[in-house]
Structure formats: C-alpha cells, structure tokens
Amino acid sequence: MSRRKRGAAPGSERFADAPLDGSLLEVTDVKTQFKTPRGLVHAVDGVSFSLERGKTIGIVGESGCGKSVLSRSIMGLLPRNAVRHGSVTFEGREIGKSTGNSMRQYWGTQMAMVFQDPMTSLNPVMRIGNQIMESLRFHFDVTKDYAEETALALLNSVGIPEAERRLREYPHQLSGGMRQRVMIAIALACGPKLLFADEPTTALDVTVQAQILDLLQEQQRERFMAMVLVTHDLGVVAGRTDDIAVMYAGRVVERAPTRSLFEQTRHPYTEALLKSIPKLGQPSHSKLDAIAGRPPDLVKPPRGCKFAARCPYAQPKCITDEPELVDAETPGHAFRCFFPVGSQAGAEALARNLSAGETATGLPVRKEGEAVLTGVTV
C-alpha cells in the first residue's frame, strides 16, 4: 500500500487548538442582500441560530424563502452582487468578513456542501476519481496513489457498486442517485466538521431519496459532523434532525427542537406546510391542502407580517405591525406570530375570520368538515 506524504491543510494550524465544547457554528442576525436593477433583494433578513458538533438542524421553507442563500452566506459562496451583514462564528472565530481568499482555508477541510443538482455540480468532462482526488491533493500533501486509494474507499463508504470501475467513469455514465453519492464522497473527502446538504434529494425517486438521507445520517454519526439539512419538505427533516428552523420571506418564523415543532406547532405557516404533506390514510386522488397566494416581493416587502396575505388567522394588526421572534413555553422553541396556532388568541382570530368569510387581508376562508380552506370562493 502506498504511503501518503503527510502535510497540513492550508491554514490548518489555526484549527489545531479549536475548543471541543460549546457551539461549532453561531449565526447571528445574518442579512444577505442582492443588488439588482429593481433594487435590493432582501433574500435573508436577520437569521440567527446555533449548531453544536454532531447535531443536525433542518432549514425548511418554500422555494425562494432564502434557505439556500443562507447556506451560501455562511460558506462565503455568494456572487459579486451580494452583500452580507451580521456575524458568523465557526469554532469561536469570526468568518466571512472578507471575501473569497479568507474562506478558502475552511472549504473542504472544515465545512463542505452537497449541492442540489449533481449533474450541474460535477464536471462533465472529468473522471469521477479525479474529481474526488482533486480536493485531497489540493488540501493535503499526498501522493497520487494514496489519493486514488482514498477516493476508492470513499466511493465504497457511500455505497457505490463496482467502485473501482466508477473511478474511471464520467458523471453522465451514472444514475441520479449514484451521482448524488459521488457528490457526498467529494464533500466528505477532507473530513469536514460541518456539512451543508442543500436539497440533496431533489429529482430523485422516493426509494433513492430515503437511501441518500440514510447515507447522510450514517456518515454524520460515523464522523461526528454537524449538518445543516436544507429542504422544502418537513417530511424529510422529521426524525433526521435535532432542531428545525422554518423560513419564510428571508426570516425564521419558527424555530424549535424537532419533536416540539411537530407536536406544538405555533406559526400558521408551519401549520400550512404540515397540512400540505400527503397522508397515507387519505383516499387516492385526494386534493392536497395547498397554501393560498404566493410569497411577497423581496425587493419591496410589505409592512407587517410577511405571511399575512396568505394566513387564515390574519387580523388588522398583522397588516401594520411586524411580529418579533418570541419564546414559547417549551425550551428552545420560538415563533414570530401575534395569533399563534394552538393559543386562545389564535383560535379567536380564526373564528372571527371564519364568521366573516375572509381575513383582514381579504383572503377568502371557510371551513369544510374539520379543514379550514383558504383562497376559495365563499
């Protein structure tokens, strides 16, 4: 077996004395804006959370809510027209204050990302083995033979069959699920402490989705990594995360330990996401509970609560005032709502809207059986 030439990753001397206790990642009031001809797009608007070693947080929300931009803001992978404010601390050190070069020492060895679409993330004219070895040889002083052996071991660890043959193949020769496994192998190659998984199961069939999620969970446990799992599907994060942050229009509207979020939902948007998940007990061809309306314009966001126009609980106060993030009774649970789900104030607000047939924003609302329907003709 060939020997590697042992060397340090660029900048690794900074991480040698990193503390093992406390939070691995601290995100405080992060705001990310994009300069466009129409004005500033407020893609991420004041997001805060912390993540410990070995733990997983799920970032959940509709397309366009800012969850992927948040991940890229933390990793410093933003385009030139983006501006990031706020604080990101990794192992007690502030990161990302400067651009590009200052973050290179973190990429691969400290934090890595599994991107949404492997077909556009992988180099189509480069062999699979070379794409895995590239990061190993960039970050560590190793021989080509050692890098190839490591790449082979990584492909085996992520469940790629006939791994030795796959090293010499190109991305187009692999299935979607296998390409995603290759992306995971590349992300894990340099042993990062933090892994971002950005919609890792998009465009995969249900059985392959489960395999990829199980693989990520298994690799995380073996390596004691922290993980940020970005998805639009609450069903994906159920049972696979320690905490969940629900984002809407660039803001966290509810944050809680996973069990608390499902058992004691407080924000109407979270409730709407849960209702939109298909249930096994439903008859075939049942109509799903869609969320009425569309997200607001992030160039000119409305006053008050950003979800008010789509919310069956909305009252006049929701149009004029913006709710702050307040703590719930359960430790670690916070939400951003004046009339939370499961509270007396929320029940009274919903009853008033059902009686009137519409909310304060004019959204039609009525009750059919036990379900509250919105966006329908009364």
C-alpha positions as CSV (number, residue, x, y, z in Angstrom):
1,M,0.0,0.0,0.0
2,S,1.4,3.4,-0.9
3,R,2.3,5.9,1.7
4,R,1.0,9.4,1.8
5,K,3.3,12.4,2.3
6,R,1.8,13.8,5.4
7,G,1.2,17.5,5.3
8,A,-1.1,20.1,6.8
9,A,-4.0,21.6,5.1
10,P,-3.6,25.3,4.2
11,G,-4.4,27.3,7.3
12,S,-4.9,24.1,9.5
13,E,-2.7,25.5,12.2
14,R,-5.5,27.9,13.1
15,F,-7.8,25.0,13.9
16,A,-5.4,22.8,15.9
17,D,-6.4,24.4,19.3
18,A,-10.1,24.8,18.5
19,P,-12.2,24.2,21.6
20,L,-14.3,21.0,21.6
21,D,-17.0,22.3,23.8
22,G,-19.7,24.9,23.0
23,S,-21.3,25.6,19.7
24,L,-19.5,24.7,16.4
25,L,-21.4,27.3,14.4
26,E,-23.0,30.5,15.6
27,V,-25.1,32.6,13.2
28,T,-26.2,36.0,14.5
29,D,-28.6,38.4,12.7
30,V,-27.3,37.5,9.2
31,K,-28.7,39.6,6.4
32,T,-27.9,38.9,2.7
33,Q,-29.0,41.3,0.0
34,F,-28.5,41.2,-3.8
35,K,-28.1,44.4,-5.8
36,T,-30.4,44.3,-8.9
37,P,-31.7,46.8,-11.4
38,R,-35.0,46.8,-9.4
39,G,-33.3,47.5,-6.1
40,L,-32.0,45.4,-3.2
41,V,-33.4,41.9,-2.8
42,H,-33.7,41.1,0.9
43,A,-33.0,37.3,0.5
44,V,-32.0,36.7,4.1
45,D,-33.3,39.1,6.7
46,G,-31.9,38.8,10.2
47,V,-31.5,35.0,10.7
48,S,-29.9,33.6,13.9
49,F,-29.2,30.1,15.1
50,S,-26.5,27.9,16.7
51,L,-25.3,24.4,16.0
52,E,-23.3,22.0,18.1
53,R,-20.9,19.3,17.0
54,G,-22.6,16.1,15.9
55,K,-26.0,17.8,15.7
56,T,-28.3,18.5,12.7
57,I,-30.5,21.5,12.1
58,G,-33.1,21.5,9.3
59,I,-33.8,24.7,7.4
60,V,-37.2,24.4,5.8
61,G,-39.3,26.6,3.6
62,E,-40.8,27.1,0.1
63,S,-38.6,27.8,-2.9
64,G,-37.4,31.4,-2.7
65,C,-37.6,31.7,1.1
66,G,-33.8,32.2,1.4
67,K,-32.7,28.9,2.8
68,S,-30.1,28.1,0.1
69,V,-28.9,31.7,0.2
70,L,-28.4,31.4,3.9
71,S,-26.2,28.3,3.5
72,R,-24.1,30.0,0.8
73,S,-23.9,33.1,3.0
74,I,-22.4,31.1,5.8
75,M,-19.9,29.4,3.5
76,G,-19.0,32.5,1.6
77,L,-20.2,31.3,-1.7
78,L,-22.1,34.4,-2.7
79,P,-21.9,36.2,-6.1
80,R,-20.3,39.6,-6.6
81,N,-23.7,41.4,-6.4
82,A,-24.4,40.1,-2.9
83,V,-23.8,41.9,0.4
84,R,-23.8,40.0,3.7
85,H,-24.2,41.6,7.1
86,G,-24.3,40.0,10.6
87,S,-21.9,37.6,12.3
88,V,-21.0,34.0,11.5
89,T,-18.7,32.3,14.1
90,F,-17.1,28.9,13.5
91,E,-15.3,27.3,16.4
92,G,-15.3,30.6,18.2
93,R,-13.7,32.5,15.3
94,E,-15.5,35.1,13.2
95,I,-15.5,34.1,9.5
96,G,-16.5,35.6,6.2
97,K,-15.8,39.3,7.0
98,S,-13.5,39.3,3.9
99,T,-14.3,37.6,0.6
100,G,-13.1,34.6,-1.3
101,N,-9.5,34.0,-0.1
102,S,-10.2,34.2,3.6
103,M,-12.8,31.4,3.3
104,R,-10.7,29.0,1.2
105,Q,-9.0,27.6,4.3
106,Y,-12.4,26.5,5.6
107,W,-13.8,24.9,2.4
108,G,-13.3,21.2,2.2
109,T,-11.4,20.6,5.5
110,Q,-13.7,22.5,7.9
111,M,-17.0,22.8,6.0
112,A,-18.4,21.4,2.8
113,M,-21.6,21.3,0.8
114,V,-23.6,18.7,-1.1
115,F,-25.3,20.8,-3.8
116,Q,-28.8,20.4,-5.1
117,D,-28.2,19.2,-8.6
118,P,-25.2,16.8,-9.0
119,M,-25.3,16.9,-12.8
120,T,-24.6,20.6,-12.9
121,S,-22.2,20.5,-9.9
122,L,-20.0,17.7,-11.2
123,N,-17.5,18.4,-14.1
124,P,-19.0,16.6,-17.1
125,V,-15.6,16.1,-18.8
126,M,-13.6,14.9,-15.7
127,R,-13.5,11.4,-14.5
128,I,-15.2,10.7,-11.1
129,G,-11.9,9.6,-9.5
130,N,-10.1,12.8,-10.5
131,Q,-12.9,14.9,-9.1
132,I,-12.6,13.3,-5.7
133,M,-8.8,13.3,-5.7
134,E,-8.6,17.0,-6.7
135,S,-9.7,18.2,-3.3
136,L,-7.5,15.7,-1.4
137,R,-4.4,16.8,-3.4
138,F,-5.2,20.5,-3.0
139,H,-5.7,20.4,0.7
140,F,-3.1,17.7,1.7
141,D,0.4,16.8,0.6
142,V,-0.4,13.3,-0.6
143,T,0.8,11.1,-3.4
144,K,-1.5,10.4,-6.4
145,D,-1.6,6.7,-5.4
146,Y,-2.7,7.5,-1.9
147,A,-5.3,9.9,-3.1
148,E,-6.7,7.3,-5.5
149,E,-6.9,4.7,-2.7
150,T,-8.7,7.2,-0.5
151,A,-11.1,8.0,-3.4
152,L,-11.9,4.3,-3.8
153,A,-12.5,3.9,-0.1
154,L,-14.9,6.9,-0.2
155,L,-16.9,5.5,-3.1
156,N,-17.2,2.2,-1.2
157,S,-18.3,4.0,2.0
158,V,-21.1,5.9,0.2
159,G,-22.4,2.6,-1.3
160,I,-21.3,2.9,-4.9
161,P,-21.2,-0.6,-6.5
162,E,-18.1,-1.6,-8.5
163,A,-16.3,1.4,-7.1
164,E,-13.0,0.7,-8.9
165,R,-14.7,0.9,-12.3
166,R,-16.6,4.0,-11.4
167,L,-13.4,5.9,-10.6
168,R,-12.7,5.9,-14.4
169,E,-16.2,6.8,-15.5
170,Y,-17.8,10.2,-16.2
171,P,-20.9,11.7,-14.5
172,H,-23.2,11.0,-17.5
173,Q,-22.5,7.3,-17.1
174,L,-24.0,7.2,-13.6
175,S,-27.7,7.3,-12.4
176,G,-29.0,10.3,-10.5
177,G,-28.7,8.6,-7.2
178,M,-25.2,7.5,-7.8
179,R,-24.2,11.0,-8.9
180,Q,-25.5,12.3,-5.6
181,R,-23.5,9.7,-3.7
182,V,-20.4,10.9,-5.6
183,M,-21.2,14.5,-4.5
184,I,-21.3,13.2,-0.9
185,A,-18.0,11.4,-1.3
186,I,-16.4,14.6,-2.7
187,A,-17.9,16.7,0.2
188,L,-16.6,14.2,2.8
189,A,-13.1,13.7,1.2
190,C,-11.2,16.0,3.5
191,G,-13.1,15.2,6.7
192,P,-15.2,18.4,7.3
193,K,-16.6,19.2,10.7
194,L,-19.7,20.8,9.2
195,L,-21.7,19.6,6.2
196,F,-24.4,21.6,4.3
197,A,-26.8,19.4,2.4
198,D,-28.8,21.6,0.0
199,E,-31.9,19.8,-1.1
200,P,-29.9,16.6,-1.5
201,T,-32.9,14.5,-2.7
202,T,-34.3,16.8,-5.4
203,A,-35.3,15.0,-8.6
204,L,-34.7,11.5,-7.1
205,D,-37.4,8.9,-6.7
206,V,-38.8,8.1,-3.3
207,T,-36.7,5.0,-2.6
208,V,-33.5,6.7,-3.6
209,Q,-34.3,9.7,-1.5
210,A,-34.6,7.5,1.6
211,Q,-31.2,5.9,0.7
212,I,-29.4,9.2,0.3
213,L,-30.9,10.6,3.6
214,D,-29.9,7.4,5.4
215,L,-26.4,7.6,4.0
216,L,-26.0,11.2,5.1
217,Q,-27.2,10.3,8.6
218,E,-24.9,7.3,8.8
219,Q,-21.8,9.3,7.6
220,Q,-22.7,12.0,10.1
221,R,-22.8,9.6,13.0
222,E,-19.5,7.9,12.0
223,R,-17.7,11.2,11.6
224,F,-19.4,13.2,14.4
225,M,-20.1,16.0,11.9
226,A,-22.6,18.8,12.4
227,M,-25.1,19.1,9.5
228,V,-27.4,21.7,8.0
229,L,-30.1,20.0,6.0
230,V,-31.8,22.4,3.6
231,T,-35.2,21.2,2.2
232,H,-38.7,22.3,1.3
233,D,-40.2,19.2,2.8
234,L,-40.9,18.9,6.5
235,G,-41.3,15.1,6.0
236,V,-37.6,14.9,5.1
237,V,-36.4,16.5,8.4
238,A,-38.8,14.6,10.6
239,G,-36.7,12.1,12.6
240,R,-33.5,13.2,11.0
241,T,-32.8,16.5,12.7
242,D,-32.3,17.7,16.2
243,D,-33.8,21.2,15.5
244,I,-35.7,22.8,12.7
245,A,-35.9,26.4,11.6
246,V,-38.8,27.3,9.3
247,M,-38.0,30.2,7.0
248,Y,-40.4,32.5,5.1
249,A,-39.6,35.6,3.0
250,G,-36.0,35.6,4.3
251,R,-36.8,35.3,8.0
252,V,-37.1,32.5,10.5
253,V,-40.8,32.4,11.5
254,E,-40.5,29.4,13.8
255,R,-37.5,27.6,15.4
256,A,-37.8,24.6,17.7
257,P,-36.5,21.1,18.6
258,T,-37.8,18.7,16.0
259,R,-40.3,16.9,18.3
260,S,-41.7,20.2,19.7
261,L,-42.2,21.7,16.2
262,F,-44.4,18.8,15.2
263,E,-46.2,18.4,18.5
264,Q,-46.7,22.0,19.4
265,T,-46.8,24.0,16.1
266,R,-47.2,27.7,16.7
267,H,-46.8,29.5,13.4
268,P,-49.6,29.4,10.8
269,Y,-47.0,28.9,8.0
270,T,-45.6,25.9,9.7
271,E,-49.1,24.5,10.2
272,A,-49.8,25.1,6.4
273,L,-46.6,23.3,5.4
274,L,-47.6,20.3,7.6
275,K,-51.1,20.2,6.1
276,S,-49.7,20.2,2.6
277,I,-47.9,16.9,3.2
278,P,-49.8,13.9,1.7
279,K,-51.1,11.5,4.3
280,L,-51.0,7.7,3.9
281,G,-54.6,7.4,5.2
282,Q,-56.0,9.7,2.5
283,P,-58.0,8.2,-0.4
284,S,-56.2,8.1,-3.7
285,H,-56.6,11.3,-5.8
286,S,-57.3,13.4,-2.7
287,K,-56.8,17.1,-3.2
288,L,-53.9,18.4,-1.2
289,D,-54.2,21.4,1.1
290,A,-52.2,24.0,-0.9
291,I,-51.1,27.3,0.6
292,A,-53.1,30.1,-1.0
293,G,-51.3,33.0,-2.7
294,R,-47.6,33.5,-3.3
295,P,-44.6,34.8,-1.3
296,P,-44.1,38.5,-1.2
297,D,-41.8,40.6,-3.4
298,L,-38.5,40.7,-1.5
299,V,-37.4,43.9,-3.3
300,K,-40.4,45.8,-1.8
301,P,-41.6,43.6,1.1
302,P,-45.0,44.6,2.6
303,R,-45.4,46.2,6.0
304,G,-46.3,44.0,9.0
305,C,-46.2,40.2,8.9
306,K,-44.8,38.9,5.6
307,F,-47.2,35.9,5.7
308,A,-50.4,37.9,6.5
309,A,-51.7,37.9,2.9
310,R,-51.8,34.1,2.9
311,C,-52.7,33.5,6.6
312,P,-56.1,32.3,7.7
313,Y,-55.5,33.8,11.1
314,A,-54.6,37.3,9.8
315,Q,-56.0,40.3,11.7
316,P,-55.7,44.1,11.1
317,K,-52.7,44.2,13.5
318,C,-50.8,41.7,11.2
319,I,-51.0,44.2,8.3
320,T,-49.4,47.1,10.2
321,D,-47.1,45.6,12.7
322,E,-44.3,43.0,12.3
323,P,-44.1,40.4,15.0
324,E,-40.9,39.7,16.8
325,L,-39.5,36.2,17.5
326,V,-40.8,35.3,20.9
327,D,-40.2,32.3,23.1
328,A,-42.8,29.5,23.5
329,E,-43.4,27.5,26.7
330,T,-41.1,24.7,25.5
331,P,-37.3,25.5,25.9
332,G,-35.7,26.3,22.6
333,H,-39.0,26.9,20.9
334,A,-39.6,30.4,19.4
335,F,-42.1,31.8,16.9
336,R,-43.0,35.0,15.1
337,C,-46.8,35.5,15.3
338,F,-49.4,37.6,17.1
339,F,-52.1,34.9,16.9
340,P,-50.2,31.6,17.2
341,V,-51.7,28.2,16.4
342,G,-52.9,26.4,19.5
343,S,-53.4,29.6,21.6
344,Q,-56.7,31.2,22.6
345,A,-55.8,34.3,20.7
346,G,-55.2,32.2,17.5
347,A,-58.5,30.3,18.0
348,E,-60.4,33.6,18.4
349,A,-58.7,35.2,15.4
350,L,-59.6,32.1,13.2
351,A,-63.2,32.1,14.5
352,R,-63.6,35.8,13.6
353,N,-62.3,35.2,10.1
354,L,-64.5,32.1,9.5
355,S,-67.5,34.1,10.7
356,A,-66.6,37.0,8.3
357,G,-65.7,34.6,5.4
358,E,-62.4,36.3,4.9
359,T,-59.3,37.5,6.7
360,A,-58.2,41.1,7.3
361,T,-56.2,41.0,4.1
362,G,-59.2,39.8,2.1
363,L,-58.2,36.2,1.8
364,P,-61.4,34.0,1.4
365,V,-61.6,31.4,4.2
366,R,-64.2,28.8,5.1
367,K,-64.5,25.6,7.0
368,E,-65.3,22.2,5.4
369,G,-65.6,19.4,7.8
370,E,-62.5,19.7,10.1
371,A,-60.4,21.5,7.5
372,V,-60.0,25.3,7.1
373,L,-59.9,26.1,3.4
374,T,-58.3,29.3,2.1
375,G,-58.2,31.0,-1.3
376,V,-61.7,29.6,-2.2
377,T,-64.9,31.3,-3.3
378,V,-67.3,31.6,-0.4
